[in-house]
Amino acid sequence: MQQSRNNLKPQDIVILLKIIALGKQSWFHHTIAQELGISQSEVSQSLNRSKYAGLIDGTRKKVNKLAFKEFLMHGIAYAFPQHPGPIVRGMLTAHSAEPLNNIIHANDKYVWPYAKGQERGQAIEPLYNTVVEASLKDKELYELLTLVDAIRVGRAREKEIAKKELEKRIQNA
């Protein structure tokens, strides 16, 4: 039973992506919590799970870029799969949002359900329920999340383009 406390949760990916988005900026648990709309204790628990999985270093401050990239490239679609749902109002994601919408021109749109959203498209459940609000405040985080969504729901071509772009961004963070 103890083992299940160490299993990754979707918000762990969001928190690691936020750390990547911050680049070389210093951060604290409470600032990550505030910016993501997640409790401080949940951020702490998340960082412990990520440390256990080898996705962040022992100080719980520096993302293990190689391991994290490997998980995103090969595991995210299996660990946190997603299938497009009904047409709803929302915020663009996956290949429908930047940066992929500049490369991939598709008729179908994917959105995170969001009542104040300006777009309509097939619903994609975000990795965590606060990502829309967090993405409105942080463009870099938003783009990282949309690239991850493209891996979670995209077709082969979309996934490959997203993987290359995500790999480049993580490496340069």
N, C-alpha and C positions, 0 to 999 in steps of 0.2 A: 504493500500500500504506500509506503514512504516514497517509492519511486515516482508515482504520479505527480507529486509536488514539484518535481524537476522537469516535467514535460513542458516543452515550449507552448506558448499561447500566442494567438495572433497579435496581441498588443506588444509582445516582445519584439516582433519584427518592426512595428511602428516606432518603438522607442529606439531601436538600433538605427533605423533610417533617420530619425531625428538627430541622433548623435552624428551620423555621417553628414547630414545637411548642415550642421553647425561647423563642420570642418575643423579648423584649428582654434575656434573660439572655446573659452573655458565655459563650463556649465556645472550646475548643481542639481541634485535630485529634485529640489523644489521648483527650479525653473523649468526643467523638463516636464514635471507634473503639471505646472500651470499652463505651459504652452500647448500641451497635448490634451488637457482636460481629463487627466488621470490622477488618482490620488497618489500622494507621496509614498505611501506604503506599497501601493501596487507597482510603482516605478522601482522601488527597492527589491521587491520580490521578483520582478521581471529581470532586473540586472543579475540577480542570483541565479535564475534559470538560465540566462544567457551565458553566465560564467560556467555553470555546470555543463552546458552544451559546447563550450569552447568557442563561443561567438564573441566574447569580450574577455579582456585580460583579467588577471587576478585583482587589480585595483578597481575593476568595474568602471573604468574610465575610457579605455581605448578599444575600439572595435577590432576584432581579429579579421581584417579585411579579406584575407584569403579564404578562411572558413566561411565567412558570411556570404561572400560571392558564390562559393561552391553551393551553399545551401539555397541561395536564391535561384541560381541557374538550374539546379537539378532537383531541389526538394520542395520548393514553395508550392508548386502546382499540385503536388501530391499531399502535402501536409495541410494546406488550406485551399482546397479546390473551390472553384466558383463556376457557376453556369449562368448565363444571362437569363434574367427573369422578364416579367411583363414590362410594358412601356410605362414609364413614370417620368415625373419632373425631377430634375436633379442637377448635379455637377458632373461635368464630363470626366471620364477616366479611361484608362487603357489606351488603345490606339486613337480614341476620339479626342484626347487631350494633348497638350504640349508635353513633350517635344515630338511625339510620334505623329501627331496629326499634320505636321509639316512634311512628313516623309510618306506616310500611308494615307491614301485617300479612299475611304470606304463609305458606303451608303448607310451601313448600320452604325448607330451611335450607342455607346455604353455610358451610363451615368450611375453615380452613387445617389440613391434616393435622398432628396433634400427639398423640402417644401418651398424654400425661397429660390430654388434653382431656376435658371433661365433656359435650360435645355431640356429636351425630351429624348429619351432613349431607353434601351433595355436596362433594367435594374441590375447592378452588380453590387453585392453586399460588400462594403468596405471591410478591411481587416479588423477595424475596431470602430465602434460607433461614434467616436469623437473626431475622426479624421477629416470630415468635411470642414468643421470649424477650425481645426488646426491648419488645414491646407489653405484656408482663406487668409491666414496670418503669415504663412511661410511658403513662398513659391518654390523654393528648392525642395522642401519636403514634399510638396504636392507633386512635383515632377517625378521624384523618386517613387512615390506611391503609385502614380499612374503607370510607370514602367513595370513595377511589380505586378500590377493588375493585368498588364498586357501579357505577362508570362503566365499568370493564373488563368486567363480566359482566351487568349489569342490563338490564332491559327499558327501554323509552323513558321511562316514568313514573319508575322508580327512578333512572335516570340523571339526569333533570332535577332531581329533589329533591336528589340527591347533589351535583350541580354547584352548585346555589344555596347549599347548606350549606358546601361546600368553598370556594367563592368568598368567602363571608362570613368564614370562619375565616382564610383566607390574608390577606385585606385587613386584618383586625384584629390580625394577629400583629405 
